[in-house]
């Protein structure tokens, strides 16, 4: 694991000693790369610059959720610089080899991992994998409370992307002139990526954890609304098949993103539980589940096979026939 801390160290230097020029750090390549990972946030560099310039106060305009969380992270760094610098040292000394081995256990043979990690001050995301890079935030890092699965989740995403970027079918759908095919393959790789990573690498994300009342309350809420979550997924599938681009974007973001700022998007939870249902089934083998990394278009077929055996909610076959026809070009 190549761990890059230069950008975050420079930002900490500015926050500790020279707030007037703090926004200058935006030009650093690590900061640029991190902000680019949020490509869904419009004018993100200027928004970030505005927050930096206004520190320790908020900018004079209403902030969206991303800006609120970024402001929160920077304020934490401003108030706790020693903790942040200690965390940098701990990150550099962490046993990344163990996390990598855990991720590889749930990836196909011959998966190649050569991870780069950029350390950030990110109040929105404690950790994420985007565009070939792992991002880890000092805001939420606690060396005393972490285990390899904290990072094997993101390394699993990297391993999955290794296969998808080599697959001519997946890459062809991703670059299709038909935006519906792009959305569908993005959804399927999302379900496989988050499903396997949450079910196997970081199961604590989708189950109750002793002593974490806020997290457990959210898990209880999701568990009591499983039918609603499946309805949300089927509505998203239907929108991709026949809805407007605005409807697709609204449904996709609502399913895959943490729009309420509670730490776990609906799709992360549901996909992980769907993989768990597969893993508990006598009709689906562990090898078949891991094989979804190389064949993500089989996700619903495997899930419905397992769900039928366990007599739990299946994805409506009529919708899946339409999905299959669309991906095969029969629509």
C-alpha positions as a Markdown table, in Angstrom:
| # | Residue | x | y | z |
|---|---|---|---|---|
| 1 | Unk | 0.0 | 0.0 | 0.0 |
| 2 | Unk | 1.4 | 3.4 | -1.0 |
| 3 | Unk | 0.2 | 5.9 | 1.6 |
| 4 | Unk | 0.3 | 9.5 | 0.6 |
| 5 | Unk | 0.1 | 12.1 | 3.3 |
| 6 | Unk | 1.8 | 15.1 | 1.8 |
| 7 | Unk | -1.4 | 17.0 | 0.9 |
| 8 | Unk | -3.2 | 16.4 | 4.2 |
| 9 | Unk | 0.0 | 17.4 | 6.1 |
| 10 | Unk | 0.2 | 20.7 | 4.1 |
| 11 | Unk | -3.5 | 21.4 | 4.9 |
| 12 | Unk | -2.9 | 20.8 | 8.6 |
| 13 | Unk | 0.1 | 23.2 | 8.5 |
| 14 | Unk | -2.1 | 25.9 | 7.0 |
| 15 | Unk | -4.9 | 25.2 | 9.5 |
| 16 | Unk | -2.5 | 25.5 | 12.4 |
| 17 | Unk | -0.6 | 28.5 | 11.3 |
| 18 | Unk | -1.8 | 30.4 | 8.2 |
| 19 | Unk | -5.6 | 30.3 | 7.7 |
| 20 | Unk | -5.4 | 33.3 | 5.4 |
| 21 | Unk | -3.6 | 31.2 | 2.7 |
| 22 | Unk | -5.2 | 27.8 | 3.6 |
| 23 | Unk | -7.1 | 27.7 | 0.3 |
| 24 | Unk | -3.8 | 27.6 | -1.6 |
| 25 | Unk | -3.6 | 23.9 | -0.8 |
| 26 | Unk | -6.3 | 23.2 | -3.4 |
| 27 | Unk | -3.6 | 23.2 | -6.0 |
| 28 | Unk | -1.8 | 20.2 | -4.4 |
| 29 | Unk | -2.3 | 17.1 | -6.5 |
| 30 | Unk | -3.5 | 15.0 | -3.6 |
| 31 | Unk | -6.2 | 17.6 | -2.7 |
| 32 | Unk | -7.2 | 17.9 | -6.4 |
| 33 | Unk | -7.5 | 14.1 | -6.7 |
| 34 | Unk | -9.6 | 13.9 | -3.5 |
| 35 | Unk | -12.0 | 16.6 | -4.6 |
| 36 | Unk | -12.3 | 15.0 | -8.1 |
| 37 | Unk | -13.5 | 11.9 | -6.4 |
| 38 | Unk | -16.6 | 13.9 | -5.6 |
| 39 | Unk | -17.4 | 14.5 | -9.3 |
| 40 | Unk | -21.1 | 14.5 | -8.5 |
| 41 | Unk | -20.7 | 17.8 | -6.5 |
| 42 | Unk | -20.9 | 20.8 | -8.8 |
| 43 | Unk | -18.2 | 23.5 | -8.4 |
| 44 | Unk | -16.7 | 21.5 | -5.6 |
| 45 | Unk | -13.3 | 23.2 | -5.7 |
| 46 | Unk | -14.9 | 26.7 | -5.3 |
| 47 | Unk | -17.2 | 25.4 | -2.5 |
| 48 | Unk | -14.2 | 23.9 | -0.7 |
| 49 | Unk | -12.2 | 27.1 | -1.2 |
| 50 | Unk | -15.1 | 29.1 | 0.2 |
| 51 | Unk | -15.3 | 27.0 | 3.3 |
| 52 | Unk | -11.5 | 27.2 | 3.9 |
| 53 | Unk | -11.5 | 31.0 | 3.5 |
| 54 | Unk | -14.3 | 31.4 | 6.0 |
| 55 | Unk | -12.8 | 29.2 | 8.7 |
| 56 | Unk | -13.3 | 29.0 | 11.6 |
| 57 | Unk | -16.8 | 30.3 | 10.7 |
| 58 | Unk | -19.1 | 29.0 | 8.1 |
| 59 | Unk | -19.4 | 30.7 | 4.7 |
| 60 | Unk | -22.3 | 33.2 | 4.5 |
| 61 | Unk | -24.4 | 31.1 | 2.3 |
| 62 | Unk | -26.6 | 28.0 | 3.0 |
| 63 | Unk | -24.5 | 24.9 | 2.8 |
| 64 | Unk | -25.6 | 21.6 | 1.2 |
| 65 | Unk | -25.1 | 18.3 | 3.0 |
| 66 | Unk | -21.6 | 17.7 | 1.4 |
| 67 | Unk | -20.5 | 21.3 | 2.4 |
| 68 | Unk | -21.8 | 20.8 | 5.9 |
| 69 | Unk | -19.8 | 17.6 | 6.4 |
| 70 | Unk | -16.7 | 19.1 | 4.8 |
| 71 | Unk | -17.0 | 22.1 | 7.1 |
| 72 | Unk | -17.4 | 19.8 | 10.1 |
| 73 | Unk | -14.3 | 17.8 | 9.1 |
| 74 | Unk | -12.1 | 21.0 | 8.7 |
| 75 | Unk | -13.4 | 22.3 | 12.1 |
| 76 | Unk | -12.4 | 19.0 | 13.7 |
| 77 | Unk | -8.9 | 19.3 | 12.3 |
| 78 | Unk | -8.7 | 23.0 | 13.3 |
| 79 | Unk | -9.6 | 22.0 | 16.9 |
| 80 | Unk | -7.6 | 18.7 | 17.1 |
| 81 | Unk | -4.4 | 19.1 | 15.1 |
| 82 | Unk | -2.3 | 16.9 | 17.5 |
| 83 | Unk | -4.8 | 14.0 | 17.2 |
| 84 | Unk | -4.7 | 14.4 | 13.4 |
| 85 | Unk | -0.9 | 14.2 | 13.3 |
| 86 | Unk | -0.9 | 11.2 | 15.6 |
| 87 | Unk | -3.4 | 9.5 | 13.2 |
| 88 | Unk | -1.1 | 10.2 | 10.3 |
| 89 | Unk | 1.8 | 8.4 | 12.1 |
| 90 | Unk | -0.5 | 5.5 | 13.0 |
| 91 | Unk | -1.7 | 5.2 | 9.4 |
| 92 | Unk | 1.8 | 5.0 | 8.1 |
| 93 | Unk | 2.6 | 2.2 | 10.5 |
| 94 | Unk | -0.6 | 0.2 | 10.0 |
| 95 | Unk | -0.5 | -3.4 | 8.9 |
| 96 | Unk | -1.9 | -2.9 | 5.4 |
| 97 | Unk | -0.8 | -6.3 | 4.3 |
| 98 | Unk | -3.4 | -8.0 | 6.6 |
| 99 | Unk | -6.2 | -5.8 | 5.2 |
| 100 | Unk | -5.1 | -6.7 | 1.6 |
| 101 | Unk | -5.2 | -10.4 | 2.4 |
| 102 | Unk | -8.7 | -10.1 | 3.8 |
| 103 | Unk | -9.9 | -8.4 | 0.7 |
| 104 | Unk | -8.3 | -11.0 | -1.6 |
| 105 | Unk | -10.1 | -13.8 | 0.2 |
| 106 | Unk | -13.4 | -12.7 | -1.4 |
| 107 | Unk | -12.0 | -11.9 | -4.8 |
| 108 | Unk | -11.3 | -14.2 | -7.8 |
| 109 | Unk | -7.9 | -15.8 | -8.1 |
| 110 | Unk | -5.3 | -13.7 | -9.8 |
| 111 | Unk | -6.8 | -10.4 | -8.6 |
| 112 | Unk | -4.1 | -7.8 | -8.8 |
| 113 | Unk | -4.0 | -5.1 | -6.1 |
| 114 | Unk | -1.5 | -2.3 | -6.1 |
| 115 | Unk | -3.3 | 0.2 | -3.9 |
| 116 | Unk | -2.6 | 3.9 | -3.4 |
| 117 | Unk | -4.2 | 5.6 | -0.4 |
| 118 | Unk | -4.6 | 9.4 | -0.1 |
| 119 | Unk | -5.1 | 10.5 | 3.5 |
| 120 | Unk | -7.6 | 13.4 | 3.8 |
| 121 | Unk | -9.6 | 15.5 | 6.2 |
| 122 | Unk | -13.0 | 14.5 | 5.0 |
| 123 | Unk | -16.1 | 15.0 | 7.2 |
| 124 | Unk | -18.4 | 13.5 | 4.6 |
| 125 | Unk | -16.7 | 10.1 | 4.1 |
| 126 | Unk | -14.5 | 8.2 | 6.5 |
| 127 | Unk | -13.3 | 6.0 | 3.7 |
| 128 | Unk | -14.0 | 5.5 | 0.0 |
| 129 | Unk | -12.7 | 4.0 | -3.2 |
| 130 | Unk | -12.9 | 6.1 | -6.3 |
| 131 | Unk | -11.1 | 6.1 | -9.6 |
| 132 | Unk | -8.4 | 3.6 | -8.6 |
| 133 | Unk | -7.6 | 5.3 | -5.3 |
| 134 | Unk | -8.5 | 4.6 | -1.6 |
| 135 | Unk | -9.3 | 7.7 | 0.5 |
| 136 | Unk | -9.0 | 7.6 | 4.3 |
| 137 | Unk | -10.1 | 10.5 | 6.5 |
| 138 | Unk | -8.3 | 11.5 | 9.7 |
| 139 | Unk | -11.6 | 12.8 | 11.0 |
| 140 | Unk | -12.9 | 9.4 | 11.7 |
| 141 | Unk | -9.7 | 7.4 | 12.1 |
| 142 | Unk | -9.2 | 5.8 | 15.5 |
| 143 | Unk | -6.3 | 3.3 | 15.6 |
| 144 | Unk | -7.6 | 1.8 | 18.8 |
| 145 | Unk | -10.9 | 0.8 | 17.3 |
| 146 | Unk | -9.9 | -0.4 | 13.8 |
| 147 | Unk | -9.4 | -3.8 | 12.4 |
| 148 | Unk | -8.3 | -5.0 | 8.9 |
| 149 | Unk | -11.9 | -5.1 | 7.7 |
| 150 | Unk | -12.0 | -1.4 | 8.1 |
| 151 | Unk | -9.9 | -1.1 | 5.0 |
| 152 | Unk | -10.4 | -4.5 | 3.3 |
| 153 | Unk | -13.8 | -3.2 | 2.3 |
| 154 | Unk | -12.2 | -0.5 | 0.1 |
| 155 | Unk | -9.5 | -2.8 | -1.1 |
| 156 | Unk | -12.2 | -5.2 | -2.2 |
| 157 | Unk | -13.7 | -2.4 | -4.3 |
| 158 | Unk | -10.3 | -1.9 | -5.9 |
| 159 | Unk | -10.0 | -5.6 | -6.7 |
| 160 | Unk | -13.5 | -5.7 | -8.2 |
| 161 | Unk | -12.7 | -2.7 | -10.4 |
| 162 | Unk | -9.5 | -4.5 | -11.6 |
| 163 | Unk | -11.7 | -7.1 | -13.2 |
| 164 | Unk | -14.4 | -4.8 | -14.5 |
| 165 | Unk | -11.9 | -2.6 | -16.3 |
| 166 | Unk | -10.6 | -5.6 | -18.1 |
| 167 | Unk | -14.0 | -7.0 | -19.1 |
| 168 | Unk | -15.0 | -5.9 | -22.7 |
| 169 | Unk | -18.7 | -6.5 | -21.9 |
| 170 | Unk | -18.7 | -4.3 | -18.8 |
| 171 | Unk | -16.6 | -1.6 | -20.4 |
| 172 | Unk | -18.7 | -1.7 | -23.5 |
| 173 | Unk | -21.9 | -1.2 | -21.5 |
| 174 | Unk | -20.1 | 1.6 | -19.5 |
| 175 | Unk | -19.3 | 3.4 | -22.7 |
| 176 | Unk | -22.5 | 2.7 | -24.5 |
| 177 | Unk | -24.3 | 5.6 | -26.3 |
| 178 | Unk | -27.4 | 4.4 | -24.5 |
| 179 | Unk | -27.5 | 6.0 | -21.1 |
| 180 | Unk | -29.9 | 3.4 | -19.8 |
| 181 | Unk | -27.3 | 0.7 | -20.3 |
| 182 | Unk | -24.7 | 2.7 | -18.5 |
| 183 | Unk | -27.0 | 3.2 | -15.5 |
| 184 | Unk | -27.9 | -0.5 | -15.5 |
| 185 | Unk | -24.3 | -1.8 | -15.5 |
| 186 | Unk | -23.4 | 0.9 | -12.9 |
| 187 | Unk | -26.2 | -0.4 | -10.7 |
| 188 | Unk | -25.2 | -4.0 | -11.1 |
| 189 | Unk | -21.5 | -3.4 | -10.3 |
| 190 | Unk | -22.6 | -1.3 | -7.4 |
| 191 | Unk | -24.8 | -4.1 | -6.0 |
| 192 | Unk | -22.0 | -6.6 | -6.4 |
| 193 | Unk | -19.2 | -4.3 | -5.1 |
| 194 | Unk | -21.0 | -3.0 | -2.1 |
| 195 | Unk | -22.9 | -6.3 | -1.5 |
| 196 | Unk | -19.8 | -8.5 | -1.2 |
| 197 | Unk | -17.7 | -5.8 | 0.6 |
| 198 | Unk | -20.4 | -5.3 | 3.2 |
| 199 | Unk | -21.3 | -8.9 | 3.6 |
| 200 | Unk | -17.8 | -10.3 | 3.9 |
| 201 | Unk | -15.2 | -7.6 | 4.5 |
| 202 | Unk | -17.1 | -5.2 | 6.9 |
| 203 | Unk | -20.3 | -7.1 | 8.1 |
| 204 | Unk | -20.5 | -4.7 | 11.1 |
| 205 | Unk | -21.7 | -2.1 | 8.7 |
| 206 | Unk | -24.9 | -3.9 | 8.0 |
| 207 | Unk | -25.5 | -5.5 | 11.4 |
| 208 | Unk | -26.0 | -4.3 | 14.9 |
| 209 | Unk | -22.8 | -3.5 | 16.9 |
| 210 | Unk | -22.7 | -3.6 | 20.7 |
| 211 | Unk | -22.6 | -0.2 | 22.2 |
| 212 | Unk | -23.4 | 1.8 | 19.0 |
| 213 | Unk | -26.9 | 2.9 | 19.6 |
| 214 | Unk | -27.2 | 5.3 | 16.7 |
| 215 | Unk | -26.0 | 2.7 | 14.2 |
| 216 | Unk | -28.2 | 0.0 | 15.7 |
| 217 | Unk | -31.2 | 2.3 | 15.5 |
| 218 | Unk | -30.6 | 2.7 | 11.7 |
| 219 | Unk | -30.1 | -1.1 | 11.3 |
| 220 | Unk | -33.4 | -1.7 | 13.1 |
| 221 | Unk | -35.1 | 0.8 | 10.9 |
| 222 | Unk | -33.7 | -0.9 | 7.7 |
| 223 | Unk | -34.6 | -4.4 | 9.0 |
| 224 | Unk | -38.2 | -3.3 | 9.6 |
| 225 | Unk | -38.4 | -1.8 | 6.1 |
| 226 | Unk | -37.0 | -4.6 | 3.9 |
| 227 | Unk | -40.0 | -4.6 | 1.6 |
| 228 | Unk | -39.7 | -0.8 | 1.2 |
| 229 | Unk | -36.0 | -1.2 | 0.3 |
| 230 | Unk | -36.9 | -3.9 | -2.3 |
| 231 | Unk | -39.6 | -1.6 | -3.7 |
| 232 | Unk | -37.0 | 1.2 | -3.9 |
| 233 | Unk | -34.7 | -1.1 | -5.9 |
| 234 | Unk | -37.4 | -2.3 | -8.2 |
| 235 | Unk | -38.5 | 1.3 | -8.8 |
| 236 | Unk | -34.9 | 2.2 | -9.7 |
| 237 | Unk | -34.8 | -0.7 | -12.1 |
| 238 | Unk | -38.1 | 0.5 | -13.7 |
| 239 | Unk | -36.9 | 4.1 | -13.9 |
| 240 | Unk | -33.7 | 3.0 | -15.6 |
| 241 | Unk | -35.7 | 0.9 | -18.1 |
| 242 | Unk | -38.4 | 3.5 | -18.9 |
| 243 | Unk | -38.1 | 6.6 | -16.8 |
| 244 | Unk | -36.7 | 10.1 | -17.6 |
| 245 | Unk | -33.1 | 10.9 | -16.9 |
| 246 | Unk | -34.3 | 13.1 | -14.0 |
| 247 | Unk | -36.3 | 10.2 | -12.5 |
| 248 | Unk | -33.3 | 7.9 | -12.9 |
| 249 | Unk | -30.9 | 10.3 | -11.2 |
| 250 | Unk | -33.4 | 10.9 | -8.3 |
| 251 | Unk | -33.9 | 7.1 | -7.8 |
| 252 | Unk | -30.3 | 6.2 | -8.2 |
| 253 | Unk | -29.0 | 8.8 | -5.8 |
| 254 | Unk | -31.7 | 8.0 | -3.2 |
| 255 | Unk | -30.7 | 4.3 | -3.3 |
| 256 | Unk | -26.9 | 4.5 | -3.5 |
| 257 | Unk | -26.1 | 7.7 | -1.6 |
| 258 | Unk | -26.4 | 8.7 | 2.1 |
| 259 | Unk | -28.7 | 11.6 | 1.4 |
| 260 | Unk | -29.7 | 11.8 | 5.1 |
| 261 | Unk | -26.2 | 11.8 | 6.4 |
| 262 | Unk | -26.7 | 8.7 | 8.6 |
| 263 | Unk | -23.6 | 6.8 | 7.5 |
| 264 | Unk | -25.2 | 3.9 | 5.5 |
| 265 | Unk | -27.1 | 4.3 | 2.2 |
| 266 | Unk | -30.1 | 2.1 | 1.6 |
| 267 | Unk | -28.4 | 0.3 | -1.3 |
| 268 | Unk | -25.3 | -0.5 | 0.8 |
| 269 | Unk | -27.5 | -2.2 | 3.4 |
| 270 | Unk | -29.8 | -4.0 | 1.0 |
| 271 | Unk | -27.1 | -5.3 | -1.3 |
| 272 | Unk | -25.1 | -6.6 | 1.7 |
| 273 | Unk | -28.2 | -8.4 | 3.0 |
| 274 | Unk | -28.9 | -9.9 | -0.4 |
| 275 | Unk | -25.4 | -11.3 | -0.5 |
| 276 | Unk | -25.9 | -12.7 | 3.0 |
| 277 | Unk | -29.1 | -14.5 | 1.8 |
| 278 | Unk | -27.1 | -16.0 | -1.1 |
| 279 | Unk | -24.3 | -17.1 | 1.3 |
| 280 | Unk | -26.9 | -18.8 | 3.6 |
| 281 | Unk | -28.4 | -20.7 | 0.7 |
| 282 | Unk | -27.8 | -24.3 | -0.2 |
| 283 | Unk | -28.6 | -23.4 | -3.8 |
| 284 | Unk | -25.7 | -20.9 | -4.2 |
| 285 | Unk | -22.1 | -21.6 | -3.5 |
| 286 | Unk | -19.5 | -19.2 | -2.1 |
| 287 | Unk | -17.5 | -19.6 | -5.3 |
| 288 | Unk | -20.5 | -18.5 | -7.3 |
| 289 | Unk | -20.9 | -15.4 | -5.1 |
| 290 | Unk | -17.2 | -14.5 | -5.4 |
| 291 | Unk | -17.6 | -15.2 | -9.1 |
| 292 | Unk | -20.1 | -12.3 | -9.4 |
| 293 | Unk | -17.0 | -10.0 | -9.4 |
| 294 | Unk | -16.2 | -11.4 | -12.8 |
| 295 | Unk | -19.9 | -11.7 | -13.8 |
| 296 | Unk | -21.9 | -8.9 | -12.1 |
| 297 | Unk | -24.8 | -9.3 | -14.6 |
| 298 | Unk | -25.6 | -12.5 | -12.8 |
| 299 | Unk | -26.4 | -10.8 | -9.5 |
| 300 | Unk | -30.2 | -11.0 | -9.7 |
| 301 | Unk | -30.2 | -14.6 | -11.0 |
| 302 | Unk | -28.1 | -15.8 | -8.1 |
| 303 | Unk | -30.1 | -13.8 | -5.6 |
| 304 | Unk | -33.5 | -15.0 | -6.8 |
| 305 | Unk | -32.3 | -18.6 | -6.7 |
| 306 | Unk | -31.3 | -18.2 | -3.1 |
| 307 | Unk | -34.4 | -16.2 | -2.1 |
| 308 | Unk | -36.7 | -18.8 | -3.6 |
| 309 | Unk | -35.1 | -21.5 | -1.5 |
| 310 | Unk | -35.4 | -19.4 | 1.6 |
| 311 | Unk | -38.9 | -18.2 | 0.8 |
| 312 | Unk | -38.0 | -14.5 | 1.1 |
| 313 | Unk | -38.7 | -11.6 | -1.2 |
| 314 | Unk | -37.5 | -12.1 | -4.8 |
| 315 | Unk | -36.9 | -9.5 | -7.5 |
| 316 | Unk | -40.0 | -9.5 | -9.8 |
| 317 | Unk | -39.1 | -11.8 | -12.8 |
| 318 | Unk | -40.9 | -9.6 | -15.2 |
| 319 | Unk | -38.6 | -6.7 | -14.4 |
| 320 | Unk | -35.6 | -9.0 | -14.7 |
| 321 | Unk | -36.7 | -10.1 | -18.2 |
| 322 | Unk | -36.9 | -6.5 | -19.2 |
| 323 | Unk | -33.4 | -5.9 | -17.8 |
| 324 | Unk | -32.0 | -8.9 | -19.7 |
| 325 | Unk | -33.7 | -7.8 | -22.9 |
| 326 | Unk | -32.3 | -4.2 | -22.6 |
| 327 | Unk | -28.7 | -5.4 | -21.8 |
| 328 | Unk | -28.8 | -7.8 | -24.7 |
| 329 | Unk | -30.1 | -5.2 | -27.1 |
| 330 | Unk | -33.5 | -6.7 | -27.6 |
| 331 | Unk | -35.3 | -3.6 | -26.4 |
